[in-house]
Amino acid sequence: MSLLDLRNEECPGPLVKTIRALTKARKGDKFIVLITSKECAEMLKQAIEALGIAKISVLNATNYYEIYLEKIVDSLEV
């Protein structure tokens, strides 16, 4: 499982970095993404669901969001 600690980065940085990591990942790879911004967490969730590339779960931790991702497609071209 890979950790992307993107706390205190402003959007769209975390969104771009997460999508980039998913493009390089293999089907079944898992990630934990840490994001401070609620809006950015929501944008990331919407983007992942719209692309249909990963299972996603968003948890609200103290002062940040933990986003759990598992890539569900073999390849991704964005």
Rosetta blueprint (number, residue, H / E / L):
1 M L
2 S E
3 L E
4 L E
5 D E
6 L L
7 R L
8 N L
9 E L
10 E L
11 C L
12 P L
13 G H
14 P H
15 L H
16 V H
17 K H
18 T H
19 I H
20 R H
21 A H
22 L H
23 T H
24 K H
25 A L
26 R L
27 K L
28 G L
29 D L
30 K E
31 F E
32 I E
33 V E
34 L E
35 I E
36 T L
37 S L
38 K H
39 E H
40 C H
41 A H
42 E H
43 M H
44 L H
45 K H
46 Q H
47 A H
48 I H
49 E H
50 A H
51 L H
52 G L
53 I L
54 A E
55 K E
56 I E
57 S E
58 V E
59 L E
60 N E
61 A E
62 T L
63 N L
64 Y E
65 Y E
66 E E
67 I E
68 Y E
69 L E
70 E E
71 K E
72 I L
73 V L
74 D L
75 S L
76 L L
77 E L
78 V L
